[in-house]
Amino acid sequence: MAEMNKQEERLKNIERDVEEMNEDLEAIQKDVRDIRAKLFPSLDRLGIDDLIQQLVGAVGFVFPLLFTDEIWHLAASISLGRAIFLIVLTLFFGYIFIGRARLGNIAEQNVIGIPLRLITVALIAYGSTFIIIYIYGLQAYYHLDMLTYFKAMSVFGTFSVIGAIAVDMLG
């Protein structure tokens, strides 16, 4: 009988030790998950929140400039070649900033070699600028023909793209 009590006591001690080891193991597993999350954070994929941030940045940066005469005169005075160059240069710098700077925790998503964020930034920035000019009737106010409208889009688009990228990267 005494031998059986000893064995039961040892069995209870073993069970208690196993429970403690299980608790320790769970704590270690949690610590490993936390360390892994810090070392290898999940990458931010382009989502609706990013598109809204891009829109806020694009509109926020360009909106005040759309109502200044100096920039409209600048846009009207540049040549078509400069306007095209300005768009290409803006998109090139956007590509470098988004595609090569590796700022933040952004997943690399490409469409035919072009960063998806650059595509969305360009569409949102130039599109929102176009829409704001149209909604406020600025094309009529400044008597814009198609060529001057395009040149204005190239000038204003630079600020809009910069704003969209900045807010997207910070957000």
C-alpha positions in Angstrom: 0.0 0.0 0.0 2.8 2.4 0.9 4.5 1.5 -2.4 1.3 2.4 -4.3 0.9 5.7 -2.5 4.5 6.5 -3.4 3.8 5.7 -7.1 0.7 7.8 -7.1 2.6 10.7 -5.5 5.3 10.4 -8.2 2.7 10.2 -10.9 1.1 13.4 -9.5 4.5 15.1 -9.5 5.1 14.0 -13.0 1.7 15.3 -14.1 2.4 18.6 -12.4 5.8 18.9 -14.0 4.3 18.1 -17.4 1.6 20.8 -16.9 4.3 23.3 -16.0 6.4 22.3 -19.0 3.3 22.8 -21.3 2.7 26.2 -19.8 6.4 27.1 -20.3 6.2 25.7 -23.9 3.2 27.9 -24.7 5.0 31.0 -23.3 8.1 30.1 -25.4 5.9 29.7 -28.5 4.2 33.0 -27.9 7.7 34.7 -27.5 8.9 33.1 -30.8 5.8 34.4 -32.6 6.4 37.9 -31.3 10.0 37.8 -32.2 9.2 36.4 -35.7 6.6 39.2 -36.2 9.2 41.8 -35.3 11.9 40.3 -37.5 9.7 39.5 -40.5 6.7 41.8 -40.4 3.9 41.1 -42.8 4.0 43.2 -45.9 1.4 45.8 -46.6 -0.4 44.9 -49.8 -2.3 47.6 -51.7 -5.8 48.0 -50.4 -8.7 50.4 -50.3 -7.1 52.3 -47.4 -4.0 52.9 -49.5 -6.1 54.2 -52.4 -7.9 56.6 -50.1 -4.6 57.8 -48.7 -3.4 58.4 -52.2 -6.5 60.3 -53.1 -6.2 62.5 -49.9 -2.6 63.2 -50.7 -3.2 64.0 -54.4 -6.1 66.3 -53.7 -4.5 67.8 -50.6 -1.3 68.8 -52.4 -2.9 70.0 -55.7 -6.1 71.7 -54.6 -4.7 75.0 -53.3 -2.5 75.3 -56.4 -5.4 75.0 -58.8 -6.6 78.4 -57.7 -3.3 80.4 -58.2 -2.9 82.3 -61.5 0.9 82.0 -61.5 0.8 78.2 -62.0 -1.8 78.5 -64.7 0.4 81.0 -66.5 3.4 78.7 -66.1 1.4 75.8 -67.5 0.3 77.8 -70.5 3.8 79.0 -71.2 5.6 75.7 -71.3 6.1 73.8 -74.6 4.4 70.5 -75.3 7.8 68.8 -75.2 8.4 70.2 -71.7 5.0 69.0 -70.6 5.6 65.5 -71.8 9.1 65.6 -70.2 7.6 66.8 -66.9 5.1 63.9 -66.9 7.9 61.4 -67.7 10.2 62.9 -65.0 7.4 62.9 -62.4 6.6 59.2 -63.1 10.3 58.3 -63.1 10.9 59.9 -59.7 7.7 58.2 -58.5 9.1 54.9 -59.7 12.3 55.4 -57.9 10.5 56.5 -54.7 8.0 53.7 -54.7 9.8 50.9 -56.5 13.3 51.4 -55.3 13.3 53.3 -52.0 11.8 50.4 -50.0 10.4 52.7 -47.5 8.0 51.3 -45.0 6.6 47.8 -45.1 5.2 47.7 -48.6 4.8 44.5 -50.5 6.3 44.4 -54.0 3.4 44.2 -56.4 4.1 44.7 -60.1 2.1 44.8 -63.3 4.4 44.1 -66.3 7.4 45.3 -64.3 5.8 48.5 -63.1 5.0 48.9 -59.4 1.2 48.7 -58.9 1.4 51.6 -56.4 2.9 53.8 -59.1 0.1 52.9 -61.5 -2.6 53.7 -58.9 -0.8 56.9 -57.8 -0.6 58.1 -61.4 -4.3 57.3 -62.1 -5.5 58.8 -58.9 -3.2 61.9 -59.1 -3.8 62.8 -62.7 -7.5 61.7 -62.6 -8.4 63.7 -59.5 -6.6 66.7 -60.9 -8.6 66.4 -64.2 -11.8 66.0 -62.3 -11.2 69.0 -60.0 -10.4 71.2 -62.9 -13.5 70.1 -64.6 -15.8 70.3 -61.6 -14.8 73.8 -60.7 -15.0 74.9 -64.4 -11.4 76.1 -64.4 -11.0 75.1 -68.0 -13.6 77.6 -69.0 -12.3 80.3 -66.6 -8.8 80.1 -68.0 -10.1 79.5 -71.6 -8.1 76.3 -72.0 -7.8 74.5 -75.3 -6.9 70.8 -75.3 -3.1 71.5 -75.5 -3.1 74.0 -72.6 -5.3 71.6 -70.6 -2.7 68.9 -71.2 0.1 71.2 -70.2 -1.7 72.2 -67.1 -2.3 68.6 -66.2 1.4 67.9 -66.5 2.3 70.8 -64.1 -0.4 70.1 -61.6 0.1 66.4 -61.9 3.6 66.7 -60.5 2.3 68.1 -57.2 -0.6 65.7 -57.1 1.7 62.7 -57.6 4.1 63.9 -54.9 1.2 64.3 -52.5 -0.3 60.9 -53.3 3.1 59.2 -52.8 3.9 61.1 -49.6 0.6 60.4 -47.9 0.6 56.7 -49.0 4.1 56.2 -47.7 3.4 57.9 -44.4 0.1 56.2 -43.9 
